[in-house]
Amino acid sequence: MDVDTRLLRSFLAVAEEGSLTRAAERVFVSQPALTKQVRQLETLLGVRLFDRSRAGMALTGPGRELARLAPRVLTAWEDALRATHTAQRQAARVLRVGFLASAANEATQEIVAAFARRRPGWRTELRQAAWSNPSAGLATGDVDAALLRLPFPGQDALRVEPLFSEPRWIALPSTHRLAACDTIAFRDLWDEPFVAAPADTGSWRDHWLAADEREGHPVRIGAVTEQPDDWLNAIANGYGIALAPRSAARFYARPGVVYRPVTGVSPTQVGVAWAPADDHHPVVQDFVHCCLDTARPT
């Protein structure tokens, strides 16, 4: 019998959280999708894994046994994948680096150049991810390191070094009533519709909505996007406004969208992240040191 490891991860999330809602946030899927995955696993195994009630999801006897043994299966599979990818990148001399949007801003090219000097013959392969993948493939092992906006979901399970911070600004349609202001108070924007990342990105979406900096004021969602181009189009077309790093004014300038400083919100950070298993991998650590030496302010 073949079982998708994704189903095992979903099962373990529900087993550990005891709640479909919390587990769905943890594995970045919708609650209906997670429910479907659990039922699919139960069908494949031919056993009931959970007793469902209003109080939550309680493991059955078979469920407890699977919860005890499944982590070993997943760890062995992850070790096998990592060893395979390590052998591949060693042979090809390619370091895969995931990133979102503008990565480490203007420092990105300097980091890549510094790594090439430190590791002659090696090449950095930059892989851009959608905002629906806030770890840029690092959490799933698709890349060896990543340049990311902090915080992001799953950050506690990875190694992260902050590189620098920058203010969050507001991106507005050029026709917006506040577009001509030099600076805007975030409080004045609370009732505006916002362009948001997909709901299953959890804390990532909340950070870019500044959900915890509204004094309990509810967020209005005008549009949901996953890519910078769609994000810009939604703003330019008046579907909503959006918080963005100050550097977005340089990297994502376009007609119909203006960027303004906003007060009343905390800054955002850029960091380099890698898997704990690569704490002593010389090539990954060389890249991390290049990031720290190049991007951190002196």
N, C-alpha and C positions, 0 to 999 in steps of 0.2 A: 504494500500500500504506500503510495506517494502522497505526502502532505506538504503543502506550500508552507515555507517557514514564516511567511507573513501571517498565516492563520495562527501559528503558535505564538507569535509575538502579540497578536491581538488578544488571544486567550489569556496570556500571562498578564497583560495590562488590566484586563477585567478582574482576574483572580486577585491581583495585588491591590487594586483600587476598591474592589467591591461595589463599583458603580459604573454603569455604562457611560454616564455623562463625563465623569472624571477620566475614565479610560480613553474615551474618544478624543478628549483634549490632549492626552498624553501621546497618543499615536498619530495625531493630526488627521483624523478622518471624521466624517459625520457620524452621529449616533446611529442612524439607520444602517449605514454601511458596516459599522462595527457589529451591530446585532446580526446582520446577514452573515458576516464572517464567522461569528461564534456558532451560529446554527449550521453553517456549512461544515465546520470542523466536527460538530456533534454528529452530523449525518455521515461523514467519512468514517468516523470511528465507531459509529453505531452505539454510542452511549450518551447519556445526559450528563453534561459537565457542571451545570449550574441549576440550583433551585431558584427560581425567580419570584420575587415578591416586591411589595411596595417599599420594603426596607432596603432592597438592593439585590445583589447577585451573590448567593452563597454557594460555595463549592460542594458538589456531591462527593461521595467516596472516590469514584473514578477520577473526578476532577482534581481532588487533592493529590492523587498519585501522579497525574499528568503535570500538575503544577510543581511537584517535587523533582521530576525528571527532565522536563522540557528545557530548563535553563542549560543543562549539560549538552543537550542536542544543539541548541542554538550557539553556545560557546564554541563547540567543536566545529560547527559549520562556519562560523565567523573566522575562526583560526585558519581553517582551510582556505577560505576566500582570501584572507589577508596574505597568507603565504604565497598563494597563486599570483596575486596582484604584485606582491613584492618581487617575486621572481621575474614577472613580466617587465616591471619598470626598471629593474636592474639590467635586464638584457637590452631593453630599448633605450635606457638612460633618459627616461622621460618622467618628470614629476608632474602629476596632475593636480592643479590648483583650482578649486571652485571659487566662484565669487558671485556677488549680487550687484546689479546696477554698476556704479562707478568704482567698485572694489575699494582700494586704498587711495582713491583720488589720484592726484598727479604723482604720488609716490609709487604707484604700481609699476610703472616702467623702470624706475630706479631699483626697485626690489628685484625685478626679473634680471636686470643687468648685473646687479651685485651677486645674485645666485650663479649666473653664468661665469662670472669671474672666480667665484669660490669653487665651483664644480665644472671645470672645463670638460666639454664633451656632453654635458647634460643639457636637456632642453626643458623649459617650463611650458606646459600645455594648459592654458587658461580656459576654463569651462564656465560659461555664464549660466546661471540657474534662474528659473522663474521665482517670483515672490511666494509662490505656493510651496517652495522648497527652501525655507529660511537657512538651513545649514549648508546649502549649495552642494548637496550630495555627500557631505562628510559623514552624516549620521548613518548613511546606508553603505559607506565604504566605496562609493563611486569615485572619490578623489582622495588624495593623500594629505592635503591641507586645504584651508579655505580662508579667504579674506571676507569678513562678514561684518554686518551691522549688529551691534549688541544692544539689548539682549535678544536671544533667539530661542525658540523651543528646543529642549534637549541639551541646552548649554552645560548643565551641571554634569552630564555624562562624558564631556569632552574636556580637553585641555584648551584653555583660552588665555591669550595674553593681549590685553588692550594696547592699542598703538597710539591712538589720539582721539580727541573728541571734537565735536563741532556743534554749533547751535542748530536747533531745528527751526526752520523758517516755514512760511505758509505759501503754498502755490495756489494762485487764484486765476479765474478767467480775467482777461484784460478788461472786460466790461463790468466786473464786479464793483459794487458800491464802495468797497474799501481799497480798490486797486491803486488809487493815487496816494494812499497814506504812506508815510515814511516808515512807520512802525505800527504794528497792530497788537492789541492786547488779546490774548487767547480767549479770555472771557467773552469778548465781543463776537467770537466765532462759534460759541457753543451751540447755537440754534441752527447753524448752517449744515446742509448735507455734506458728508465727507465721502471721498473716493477711498475705498478700503481694499485691503488684501482679502483673499478668501477666508471665510469663517474658520476653516479647519486649521489655520495657521496660529490660532490661539493667542498666546502672549505677544507674538510678533505683530499681529494685527492690532492688538490693544495698545502696544507701544506707539504705533504710528497714528493711532487715534487719540493718544494721550488720555486713554480711558480712565486712568487713576489720577488724573490731574484736573478733573472737571468738578470736583466737590459734589459728586453724585449726580451731576446733570447727565441725562441720557444722551447717547450718541445717535445722530441721524445718519443713515447710510444712503448715499445717492447713487452709487455705482460700485461694482466690485471688479477689480482687474488683477492680472498676474504679471503683466509685462510693462516696461516703461512706456512704450509707444501707446498702448491702450490707456494707460494711466494719464498720459498727456492729452490724448484725444478726449477722454472723459471730462477733464478739467476745462479744456478749451471750449468744449461744447456746452458747458454750464451745468453738467450733472452733479458737480460737487467741487469742493476744495480739498486740499490735502497737506498735511505736514510733510516736510522733506528736509534732508540735510542742506545746509547752506550751499554746499558744493553743487547741488542740483541746478542752481542758477547758472553754473558754468557748463555742466555736462549735459543738461537737458533743457537748454534754451530753445524756445520755439515761438512763432507768432501765435498770439491768442492766449498765452500764459505768462503771468508775471509772478515774481517771487518777492516776498517782503519779510523783513525780520518780524518775529512775533515774541512777545513777552509772556511770562507766566507758564512756560514749559521748560523742562530740563533739557540739556543737550543730549545728543546721541553719540555713541562711540563706535569706532572701527577697531576690530581686533583680528588677530591671526589665530586659527584654531586647528587642532589636530587630534587624532585618536590617542588615548592613553597607551595603547600597544606600541605606538611609535615614539614614546618618550626617549628611547635610546637609539632610534634609527638615525644613523649619521646624516643621510641625505635630507630627511624631513627636518631634522634639527638645524642643519645648515640653512635651510630656507627660513625657518623661524628666526634664526639669528640675523639673517639678512633683513627680515621685516623689522626686527627690533632696532637694528643699527640704522636703518634707513628712514623708517616712518615715525619713530618716537621722537618727540621734540627734545633737543639737547638742553 
